[in-house]
Amino acid sequence: MQYFADTFALIEYLKDNPDYLSYFERHTIITTKLNLMELYYSTLREADEALAEKYYAAFLPQTIDMDDNAFKNAARMRAQNPKLNLSYVDCIGYSISLKQKIKFLTGDKAFAEMKNVEWVKRKA
């Protein structure tokens, strides 16, 4: 099985959250370079550039290209759901997951009740 991992899922996996480990170890994970940018930034803030580079390189082979429809669908999604405070990156990832017909893996509460989402709580 294949999943689209948003940045939230990537970070939780790297924190060894057991609720995310099985997804990454037993399934094919895809993401985008935009998610890797967010992961890189988060790692720079929490650790250092060497670790950010390591994580970026590790997930780079799992990135897929984004097309214009992903951007347009993301803009529509964000405009139609202003109260959810969705990020463009998350909306792009969600749009890609719909197009690819795979689950969007996240722990972001804004996506918890949406279709095509595998919502996994953050480890306490």
Contacts in CASP RR format, 6 or more apart in sequence:
PFRMAT RR
TARGET T0000
AUTHOR 0000-0000-0000
METHOD contacts of the structure
MODEL  1
MQYFADTFALIEYLKDNPDYLSYFERHTIITTKLNLMELYYSTLREADEA
LAEKYYAAFLPQTIDMDDNAFKNAARMRAQNPKLNLSYVDCIGYSISLKQ
KIKFLTGDKAFAEMKNVEWVKRKA
1 26 0 8 1.000
1 27 0 8 1.000
1 28 0 8 1.000
1 102 0 8 1.000
1 103 0 8 1.000
2 27 0 8 1.000
2 28 0 8 1.000
2 29 0 8 1.000
2 30 0 8 1.000
2 100 0 8 1.000
2 102 0 8 1.000
3 9 0 8 1.000
3 23 0 8 1.000
3 27 0 8 1.000
3 28 0 8 1.000
3 29 0 8 1.000
3 30 0 8 1.000
3 97 0 8 1.000
3 102 0 8 1.000
3 103 0 8 1.000
3 104 0 8 1.000
3 105 0 8 1.000
3 118 0 8 1.000
4 29 0 8 1.000
4 30 0 8 1.000
4 31 0 8 1.000
4 93 0 8 1.000
4 94 0 8 1.000
4 96 0 8 1.000
4 97 0 8 1.000
4 100 0 8 1.000
4 102 0 8 1.000
4 103 0 8 1.000
4 104 0 8 1.000
4 105 0 8 1.000
5 13 0 8 1.000
5 23 0 8 1.000
5 24 0 8 1.000
5 29 0 8 1.000
5 30 0 8 1.000
5 31 0 8 1.000
5 35 0 8 1.000
5 105 0 8 1.000
5 106 0 8 1.000
6 31 0 8 1.000
6 35 0 8 1.000
6 89 0 8 1.000
6 90 0 8 1.000
6 93 0 8 1.000
6 94 0 8 1.000
6 104 0 8 1.000
6 105 0 8 1.000
6 106 0 8 1.000
6 107 0 8 1.000
6 108 0 8 1.000
7 31 0 8 1.000
7 35 0 8 1.000
7 38 0 8 1.000
7 39 0 8 1.000
7 42 0 8 1.000
7 89 0 8 1.000
7 90 0 8 1.000
8 106 0 8 1.000
8 107 0 8 1.000
8 108 0 8 1.000
8 122 0 8 1.000
9 20 0 8 1.000
9 23 0 8 1.000
9 105 0 8 1.000
9 106 0 8 1.000
9 107 0 8 1.000
9 120 0 8 1.000
10 31 0 8 1.000
10 35 0 8 1.000
10 39 0 8 1.000
10 55 0 8 1.000
10 59 0 8 1.000
11 39 0 8 1.000
11 42 0 8 1.000
12 19 0 8 1.000
12 20 0 8 1.000
12 107 0 8 1.000
12 120 0 8 1.000
12 122 0 8 1.000
12 123 0 8 1.000
13 20 0 8 1.000
13 21 0 8 1.000
13 23 0 8 1.000
13 24 0 8 1.000
14 39 0 8 1.000
14 55 0 8 1.000
15 123 0 8 1.000
17 122 0 8 1.000
17 123 0 8 1.000
18 123 0 8 1.000
19 120 0 8 1.000
19 121 0 8 1.000
19 123 0 8 1.000
20 105 0 8 1.000
20 120 0 8 1.000
23 29 0 8 1.000
23 105 0 8 1.000
23 118 0 8 1.000
23 120 0 8 1.000
29 62 0 8 1.000
29 105 0 8 1.000
30 62 0 8 1.000
30 63 0 8 1.000
30 64 0 8 1.000
30 96 0 8 1.000
30 100 0 8 1.000
30 102 0 8 1.000
31 59 0 8 1.000
31 62 0 8 1.000
31 63 0 8 1.000
31 64 0 8 1.000
31 93 0 8 1.000
32 63 0 8 1.000
32 64 0 8 1.000
32 66 0 8 1.000
32 89 0 8 1.000
32 92 0 8 1.000
32 93 0 8 1.000
32 96 0 8 1.000
33 60 0 8 1.000
33 63 0 8 1.000
34 66 0 8 1.000
34 89 0 8 1.000
34 92 0 8 1.000
34 93 0 8 1.000
35 59 0 8 1.000
35 63 0 8 1.000
35 89 0 8 1.000
35 93 0 8 1.000
36 55 0 8 1.000
36 56 0 8 1.000
36 59 0 8 1.000
36 60 0 8 1.000
36 63 0 8 1.000
37 89 0 8 1.000
38 89 0 8 1.000
39 52 0 8 1.000
39 55 0 8 1.000
39 56 0 8 1.000
39 59 0 8 1.000
40 52 0 8 1.000
40 55 0 8 1.000
40 56 0 8 1.000
41 52 0 8 1.000
43 51 0 8 1.000
43 52 0 8 1.000
43 55 0 8 1.000
44 52 0 8 1.000
64 96 0 8 1.000
64 100 0 8 1.000
66 92 0 8 1.000
66 96 0 8 1.000
69 95 0 8 1.000
69 99 0 8 1.000
70 92 0 8 1.000
70 93 0 8 1.000
70 95 0 8 1.000
70 96 0 8 1.000
70 99 0 8 1.000
71 92 0 8 1.000
73 91 0 8 1.000
73 95 0 8 1.000
73 98 0 8 1.000
74 88 0 8 1.000
74 91 0 8 1.000
74 92 0 8 1.000
74 93 0 8 1.000
74 94 0 8 1.000
74 95 0 8 1.000
75 88 0 8 1.000
75 91 0 8 1.000
77 86 0 8 1.000
77 91 0 8 1.000
77 94 0 8 1.000
77 95 0 8 1.000
78 86 0 8 1.000
78 88 0 8 1.000
78 91 0 8 1.000
81 110 0 8 1.000
84 110 0 8 1.000
85 110 0 8 1.000
86 110 0 8 1.000
90 106 0 8 1.000
90 108 0 8 1.000
90 110 0 8 1.000
90 111 0 8 1.000
93 104 0 8 1.000
94 104 0 8 1.000
94 111 0 8 1.000
94 114 0 8 1.000
94 116 0 8 1.000
94 117 0 8 1.000
97 103 0 8 1.000
97 104 0 8 1.000
97 116 0 8 1.000
98 104 0 8 1.000
98 116 0 8 1.000
103 116 0 8 1.000
103 117 0 8 1.000
103 118 0 8 1.000
104 111 0 8 1.000
104 114 0 8 1.000
104 116 0 8 1.000
104 117 0 8 1.000
104 118 0 8 1.000
105 118 0 8 1.000
105 120 0 8 1.000
106 117 0 8 1.000
106 118 0 8 1.000
106 119 0 8 1.000
106 120 0 8 1.000
107 119 0 8 1.000
107 120 0 8 1.000
107 121 0 8 1.000
107 122 0 8 1.000
108 119 0 8 1.000
109 119 0 8 1.000
111 117 0 8 1.000
111 119 0 8 1.000
112 119 0 8 1.000
END
